[in-house]
Amino acid sequence: MARPQCDPMLTARFTAPAVPKTLVHRPELLERLTAGVQGPLTLINGPAGSGKTVLTAHWAAAGGRAPRPPVWLTVEPDDAPGVFWAYVLEALHRGGVELPAAVGAPTRAEGVTQSFLVRLAAGLAESGSARPVVLVLDQFDTAQPPAMTEGLDFVLRHAAGGLRIVLTSRTDSLLPLHRYRAAGEIAEIRHADLRFTHADAEALLAEHRLHLSQAGIRLLVERTEGWAAGVRLCALAMQRSPDPEAFVRQFAADRTTIADYLLTEVLDAQPPATQDLLLRVSVTDRVHPDLADALTGRDDGARTLAGLARDNAFLEQVDASAWYRLHPLFAEVLRAHLRRRHPGLEQQLHGRAARWLAGTGRLNEAVVQGAAAGDWPFAAGRLVDALAIGRLFTGLEAEQLNRAFAALPADAPGAAPALVGAAARLVVQDLPGYEEAVRRADSLLGPDSGAPARLSRAFLGVLAGRAARDPAATEGAAADAERVLGELPAPPAAAHPELRALLLAALGAVRLGAGRLDGARSALTAAVDACAEPATEPGTEAGTRYPLCDALGSLALVELLRGRLGRAAEHARASLVVAEQAALPPGRRSGTGHLVLAGVAFERGDLPAARSHLDLATATAAAGPRPEPAAAVQAAVVGARIAAAEGDAEAALAVLARLRPAGTAPQAGQPPAWAADALAVAESAVHLARGDAEAALRVLDAAPCGRPEHALARARALLAAGRTGPAARELAGLPADDGLPAPVRVGARLLGAEIAAADGRTGEAQRKLAEAVELARPEELRRPFADGGPWVRRNLRATSRPTPRTGRTADGRTGRTGRTAQSGRSGRTGPGGPDAPPPVVEALSARETEVLRQAARMLSTEEIAAELYLSANTVKTHLKSIYRKLCVTRRSDAVHRAQDLGLL
């Protein structure tokens, strides 16, 4: 065959690279390649090291599942057109493709004639008519001369299906891809497809005999963004590391072979001006063409960035916007290279970026860049002046902002750095560090200081008061904040709803801790409303998610303590939903939502649900911030009550004892009065459950309090001790019903009924029992009846049954048409028995009653469904609701209980 030049042909170019021993099998991509060669063109496009050649070589080694084995040719960037076509002919010859002699061969390195291309296309059409030729052109990039790609396009289109081409390329070929796409004649496998998944990385590590945790593999994939060469190079490095898990967490890309790979394969492949741009823009997480120009001092940013993205040079466009981002490992390597090549330039570039970003209104990015530049007055000043100091405590950027200010020196000049330094200490709950920083800020602030600085100071005071459990300091700082907010124009304040939300949530939490439930509810409701206000600045709604979750949780606890179980459960569930939707990290979740749901479930008699929610609350609180005083006390109370109900009095007392030494008010070392009383009331209930009324009285008398819960608990203990008169007097001292939580009102009625019965006032006793049932219905309360003791259980059934109506019996005699109080049904405990269930506190719906009537006829679930024109699943749902309302677990028991209550 004639050669256009004297150099011998390199055999290696006709051979597919050997498949690595540590190969990750990727069947889906192999199938896509096989399907792709059914058409004329398949493009495998991705950056260096993305696995293009490995994938194609693996496919070719298996025969490509084509009518004939693929023909391989590695293209060199300096191939002239004539040389390229000579290599193509040689590749076809070595692949067993017989072309007519008339095709000929190139005679000049510089190019080929149109006649040659026509003859080649005709020859391929003839030889490939039965078995199309599949030609793999590896590394076919835009560096190839246009004449070469134009010729290839001509041959491919005129080979009449006799030629199929597979291109691997870092860049989009100069082939008219849009035409192939429009005709549906191209299959494309791109970088997003080539990226390693979690499963791919796990398989590769297993090939290297490395066994990382799932979290470690996830971190490796995140850091490399699935870049195949990066994962492979890390695996090789981990084999030499004594602790592979630690390597994944700590490795610096610029100190590994990854740096050599990226510098050689990507950076050095660019012209000097492009290298300079890449080094300079690496100081930012993302770059705009105008920002690139500001960093380089040139005006070629748009053109250069677009070209780099098109060429897969580890830079990609962000969501079809004007912004671009570097691959994080490449950016890390570039920054290290920048420091070595241009010492001192990095800080200057951060400063330029900060001012450009500030000029375009990108506050967070400007602040981070200013901090990286060490320009603390600029960075802190921007945060304070924009009323955005609250972003250190909440929002998607909170962690990034706190990292940026981690290096802030304590003696940085100016009030703004002092305020931000105090905030950074407060974020990590370093109260001594906060006090020191805020004293310095106070020394620099004065009456003439701007409103933003004074508001920031008051804001920090509120949050510090909450952290210190200091109601007076919190209230004072909140009042200062309100005054300063009144001085500010509406638009700037409205742009930062997170500031007001954090203030009100903190104020509400402190009032709750002090036992001021009405004031807490007012502040917390206002905090929730502040989070619901329309955001006037993009992204600010994310900043309100944490205070919203916090406020809803505290508001739920307020409603639980007020005995409003329905509202408490509603707010608690909303708090948990917000936490999930906002993907709050474990360290920002308090567990209050689950704690409230545990309390609600307990009051409603659902002990398994109460235990489940309490366990979730405990686990969440262990990973989150220090529990608020009210939450800590309620957790102990609910935990003790659940343990006592489960029959473990010792565990119940231990739960309460653990909280007492710790205290919840640092100033006194003991819980506030309401909290101490709540613990005492819970402990007294445990002693009563053990039959020790005197111990219950001693506990209550040691923590005197004017709370109605205390008076009710003391009356119950007095009655258990046989002191009926003092118990009645204690009960008479309770305030009017409207001021009492529902559980207290129900408990008071039950205790009053028992006292009336002891005095022989049977009618009054029955009336009070009936009132207790009616009071319990709205909140579905069951626990007070279970806690009421044997007398309540003995008398509930008769009270719950409606008054029989007089009418005619079937034989014409006058009698009672309602069901009598008889309980002679064999095998069942009568109304006076100790096992009597609590009363029905939620009425059955009309549909539930119909279902129950059919169940009384001994119909199956399917028969009931057919009778009532319902689905079987709907019938099952109604039955579950009936069981819950009637406090039973079986269908037969539900029917019997309904008959006893006169419901059937």
Secondary structure, DSSP 8 states (H G I E B T S, - for coil): ---SSSS---GGGGS-----SS----HHHHHHHHHHTTSSEEEEE--TTSSHHHHHHHHHHTGGGSSS--EEEE--TT--HHHHHHHHHHHHHHTT----GGG----BTTB--HHHHHHHHHHHHHHTSSS-EEEEEET--TTS-HHHHHHHHHHHHHSTTSEEEEEEESS--SS-HHHHHHTT-EEEE-HHHHS--HHHHHHHHHHTT----HHHHHHHHHHHTT-HHHHHHHHHHHHT-S-HHHHHHH--GGGSHHHHHHIIIIITTS-HHHHHHHHHHTTSSSB-HHHHHHHHSSS-HHHHHHHHHHTTSSEEESTTSS-EEE-HHHHHHHHHHHHHHSTTHHHHHHHHHHHHHHHTT-HHHHHHHHHHTT-HHHHHHHHHHTT-GGGGTSSTTHHHHHHHTTT--TT-SSHHHHHHHHHHHHHTT-HHHHHHHHHHHHHH--TTS-HHHHHHHHHHHHHHHHHTT-HHHHHHHHHHHHHHHHHS-HHHHHT-HHHHHHHHHHHHHHHHHTT-HHHHHHHHHHHHHHHHS--SSTTHHHHTHHHHHHHHHHHHHHHHHTT-HHHHHHHHHHHHHHHHHTT--GGG--SHHHHHHHHHHHHTT-HHHHHHHHHHHHHHHHHSS---HHHHHHHHHHHHHHHHHTT-HHHHHHHHHHHHHH-S-TTTTS--HHHHHHHHHHHHHHHHHTT-HHHHHHHHHTS----HHHHHHHHHHHHHTT-HHHHHHHHHTS--GGGS-HHHHHHHHHHHHHHHHHTT-HHHHHHHHHHHHHHHTTTT--HHHHHT-HHHHHHHHHHHS----EEE-TTS-EEE-S--S----TT---TTSTT------S---HHHHHHHHHHHTT--HHHHHHHHT--HHHHHHHHHHHHHHHT-SSHHHHHHHHHHTT--
